Amino acid sequence: MNEKCIAKNHCFWLSVVVIGRNEESRLPALFKSLPSGDDIEWIYVDSQSEDDSVKIALDNGAKVCLVDEDSVYAAGTGRYVGTREAGGQWILYLDGDMVLTAEFRVFLDQLKKAKELPPQTAGFVGRTCNHFLDRSGEVVAVRDYVVLEEKEMGKLEDWGKPVVYHGGAVLYLLDCVLRAGNWNPAVYQLEEIDLCSRVRAQGGILRAVDLPMANHYTPYLNTLERIKLNFLPRWRGKNLFGAGQVVAARAKAGTLVQFARYYPYPFIVLIGILTVPFFYIIWPPLPLLFNAAIAVWLGFIKKWYYYLVYLGNLFQIIRGLGRYRPFKPNYRQIG
């Protein structure tokens, strides 16, 4: 946090942190969707864009932080930087290819006027709706409830209900993020569940409200591409072993058991695999039945394909365990 803001506690009611790289076609709509006012600041964190993203952010009145080339890593890097620079009581995180909804702006107004929130509230999340784009940039499909399912969200009048996960669009109390240690800038994936689990370990509760929060404009992936994204170590220039980096980071910090408590599913899949030789000795069909039961259970509490998701997580954990290199990103501020 800025030293000036430390001296004054919070300079703003809300800080909006947007991260992006080469998002010039999406940023105008995003900035147009954001709330504004004397008690609101916009911070855009750019990861070495080669287009006019920085100029667009500056023209829209955002404070811009440029991440040095040798510090560009992943989404958590930009959010880490934005959090360090934020001076708001609340901090709203968005990606550069998102648009904030009118419904969530109304929610922000209600939150600002609220005299009391449920105990231990650390933040809020609403619905993210994916707008899938083809190679020409046209929307070819739309899917709502892509991060959290409808059954996981609560009514607005109840301030939602507690959840254990969030996506890239999330609203947190800044102090809760800082007490949890900020985002980890050195992991490629699972940075959201990593932060959320640390916030929960500090006693904070993230609440999901069943109202639209953000429209996310993202490339359409067919079934084969989604499988590749889940199982390959690298794909389309992206490193996909961040789950292992998170596990390595939490082991290094002595909080791996805490992480597994809040994100147990890949470890449950691992237990099922490890029991195969022992169960086979008892009765050859038993390993298959036991692992099938795990798959059915995950399908019941999540969706039918989630066993494959967490199996992919497990492969990513194994590949990424030796690839965690903690660092503090270098950046400079303009505007």
N, C-alpha and C positions, 0 to 999 in steps of 0.2 A: 504494500500500500504506500502511496505517496507520503513523505514525511509531513507535508503540509496538512494532509488529511488526518494523520495520526494526531497532530496537535489539536485539530478541530473536531476530533472524533470522526464524523462523516460529513464530507462536503456536499453530498447529494443524497436524495432519497433513492434514486435508481441509477445504476451504471449498466448500460447495454454493451456487452462485449461481442463483437462479430469477428470471426476468424475467416480467412479466405486466401485463395491463390488463384489468379486468373479467373475472376468472377465478374468481369466488367459487364457482362450481359445481364446479370442477376442483381447486382448491387443497387441500381436505381430503384427497383421495386421494393427491395428490402428496406432501404432507408426511408422510402415513402411510407412504409407500413409501421414505422417505429413511433412510440410516444415521444413527445418533446416537451420542454419546459425548462424553467430556470433551475429546477431541482433534479434534472435528468442530464446525464452525459452519455455521449456515444464514443466508444473506443473501437477502432478497427485495427486488428492485428494482421499484418500481411506477411506471407511466407514467400518472398521473392517472386512476386508476380511479374510476368513479362508483358502484360497488357496495361490498360488504364485504370486498374482497380484502385490504386492509391490516389490518383487524381480525382476519381469519382467520390471516394470517401472524404477527401479534403473538401471538395466542392459542396458536399452535403453537411459540412460542419463537424465532422468526426475528428477526434484526436487519433492520429495514426502512429502505430508502432511498427517499425520495420525489423523483422527478425533477420539476423545475419545469416549469410548463406551456410556457414558451417554449423548453424544451430537449427536449421529447418529440419523438423523431425516428423511430427504428426499433429493431430488435432489438439492433444493435451498440451503441446508446446505453446500454441497460440493462446489457449485458455489460461495457462499458467502466467504468461506475460500479461494478458488482459487483467487478470486478477490482481497482479502486483501493482498495476497502474490505476485500478478502480478505486473510487472514493465514495461509492454509494452505500447506503444501508443495505439495499438489495442489489443483486447483480443478475442480469438476464443474459444468458449465453445463447447465441445463435450462430449458425453457419452461414457463410456467404451465399449459399444457394437456397436459402429459406426466405419465407415471407411471414411476418407475424400477422395473426388474424385480428380482425376487429373485435371478436369476442374476447380475446385475451387482453386487449387494451382496456376493455370495459372492466375485466377482472382486476387489472392493475389499479384502476381507479377505485374499485371497491376495497382492495387491499390497503390502499393508502389511507382510506377513511376508517378502516377497521380499528376499533379500540382494543380488541382482544382476539387472539388466535388460539387454536388448540395448543395445550402444553407441549413444549419441546419441538415445535414446528421449526424446521430448518430450511424448508423450501417447498416449491410447488412445481408440478408438471401437468400439462394438459395433453390433448391428443395431437400427435403428429400425423399429417396426411401426406403420403408420398404421391407425387405426380411424376410418373415414369416417362422419360424422354427417349425418343429414338435417336439415331445418329445425326439426324438433321435438326434436332432440338425440339421436335414437336411432341406434345403430350400424347402418349398412346394408351395409357392406363392410369387409373387412380385407385389408391388403396388407403382407407382410413384405419385407425388403430394399429399402426405398424410397429410401435414400440411397446405399448401396453395394451392389453385387451380391455374390452368394455367392462368385463366383470371385475377388473382390477381398479376401476376408477369409481369415485364417489360423487355425490351430489354437491353442487355449488353451495347450497345453503348449509351443508355440513362441513364446508371447507375440504371436501374430498375425503379420501381415506388413505392410510399409510401404504406405501409401496416400497419395494426393495431395489428398484432399478429405474433408470431414465435414459433417454437418448441425448442427442446433441443440443436439443432445445430444452432448457431447464432454468428455473428461477430459484436462486439460493440467497439466503442471508449471507452477506459477505463474511461476517465474523465466523460463521459456521465453517465456511470453506477454509478460512485461514487457520482456525483451530485444528482442522483435520489435516493440515499440512499442505494445502493447495493441490492443484492438479499435478500429476507426475508428468513432467515434460519429456521423459525419456522412454515412453512406452508407445508402441505402434497401435495397439488395440486395447479394448476393455478399460479404457481410461475412465469411462462413466461409472462402471460397476466398482472400479477401484476406489474412486473418490466417494461414491455413495456408501460403500461399506465402511470407509473411515469416518464419514460423517455420522453414520449410525452407531459406530463404536464410541463416539463422543456423546451419545445420547440424543442426537438429532433425528428428527422424523421428517422424511420427504412425503408430501401428500399429493395424490393424483386427483385432479378435478376433471370431471367428464365434460369438457368443452374444448372446441378447437383451439390449439395454441399456435401451430406453425404449419405452413404448407412447404414441403420439401421437394425441390425439383432435382431429381436424381436420375442417372442413366438406367434404362430398362435392362434387366439381366434375364436371360432365359434360364431354364433349369440347369443345363450343363455349366453355364457361367456361375451360377450360384454355388454349385458343387465345388467348382474350382476355387472360388473365393473362400470357401469354408475349409478346404483341405490342403491346398497348395501352399508352400512356404512363401512364394512370390507369384504375383499375378498383375499384369498390366502396370508394371513399375512399382507396385505396392508390396511392402514387406508384411507378411501375414502371420507373424509369430509373436505378436504382442502379448498374447495370453501368457506365454512363458516368461516374458519380461516382467509382467505384473507379479507372477508367482515368485520369480527371483527377487524382485524388489521387496515383496512382503516378507519373504524368508530372511532377507538381509536385515529388515527392520524388526524381525521377531514377531510379526503379526500375521503369519501365514495361516495359523489356525483361525484367527479372526476372519480372514478373507474367505476361507473355506466354509466357515459357518454361514456367511451371508451369500456365498455363491457356491453351493455344494455340488451342483449337477455334474460337471466334468469329473469330479473326484468320485462320485457315485458310479459313473461309467467305468472309471479306472478300477474301482473295487470289484465290479463285475468281471472285468477282464482278468484281474489278478487271481480271482477265485477259480478260474477255469481248470487248472491242473489238479487242484485239491478236490473240487466237486466231481471231476471226471473219475478220480479213483473211487469215490463213493458210489457213483452211478453215472455212466457215460452220458446219458441225455440231460443230466442235471445242469451242467454249465449252460447249455442252450436254453433250457427252461428259465433259469435264473436271470440270464441277460435279456431274454425276451420279456420277462416280467418287468425288468427295469425300463425297457423300451415302452411297454404298454403304460406303465405308471407315468413316465414323462409325457407320453402322448395324451394321457388323461388330464394331467395338471397343466400342460402347456398345449402343444399341438402335435399331430402325429409324427412329424419329421424331426422333432427336437432331439431325439436320440442321436441322429446324424449330426446335428448342430454341436452337441456337446462332445461327441466323438471327435469332430473336427477341432474343437477347442483343446481336447486332450492332445492331439497330434501337434497343435500349435504350441502348447505348453512344453512338450518334449523338445521341440525344435528351438524354442526361444529361451530356454533356461540359461544357456551360456552366452546370450546375446544382450544382456542388460548392462548398460553403461550409464550410470547416473551422471547428470550434468545440469548446470544452470545455463539456460540459453542467453546469448548476447543479443541485444537489440538496441535500437535508437528510436527516439520519439521525434515526430515532426508534426506541425500543425497545432 
